[in-house]
Amino acid sequence: MKITIDTQLCSGHARCAATAPELFELDDSGYAVPLDGEVPAGREKEAREGAWACPERAITVE
């Protein structure tokens, strides 16, 4: 499973990082970046919750 963030859509609300801080962090400008593109086993639910927390739907979990 992999996390992808569309940087054109991300507005820096940081809801993903608040929901799943183990999988998302914020860059120096306050925009989301995945901690590691691959989702560790057992963290799939957290990845999906972080993606659903994004109001712009900028996060894809595949």
C-alpha positions in Angstrom: 0.0 0.0 0.0 1.3 3.4 -0.9 0.4 7.0 0.0 0.5 9.7 -2.7 -0.2 13.4 -2.1 -1.2 15.8 -4.9 0.8 18.9 -4.0 -1.3 21.0 -6.3 -4.4 20.2 -4.2 -2.9 20.3 -0.7 -3.9 23.5 1.1 -2.0 22.8 4.3 -4.9 22.1 6.7 -2.8 19.4 8.4 -5.7 17.1 9.2 -3.9 14.1 7.8 -1.0 14.7 10.2 -3.4 15.2 13.1 -5.2 12.0 12.2 -2.3 9.8 11.4 1.0 11.4 12.7 2.9 8.2 12.2 2.3 8.3 8.5 2.1 12.0 7.6 4.3 15.0 8.5 4.3 18.6 7.4 7.1 20.3 5.4 8.6 23.6 6.3 5.7 25.4 4.5 3.0 23.4 6.4 2.1 21.1 3.6 1.6 17.4 4.0 4.2 14.9 3.0 4.1 11.1 3.7 6.7 10.0 6.2 7.5 7.0 3.9 5.7 6.3 0.7 5.0 2.7 1.7 2.4 2.1 4.4 3.7 -0.3 7.0 1.7 -3.5 7.6 -1.0 -2.9 10.1 -1.3 0.8 9.4 -3.6 0.7 6.5 -6.6 1.9 8.4 -4.7 4.9 9.7 -3.5 5.8 6.2 -7.1 5.7 4.9 -8.3 7.8 7.9 -5.6 10.4 7.1 -6.7 10.5 3.5 -10.3 10.9 4.4 -9.5 13.7 6.8 -8.2 15.8 3.9 -10.9 18.3 2.8 -9.3 18.7 -0.7 -9.0 14.9 -1.2 -5.4 15.5 -2.1 -4.3 12.1 -0.7 -4.6 8.8 -2.4 -3.9 5.5 -0.7 -3.5 2.5 -3.1 
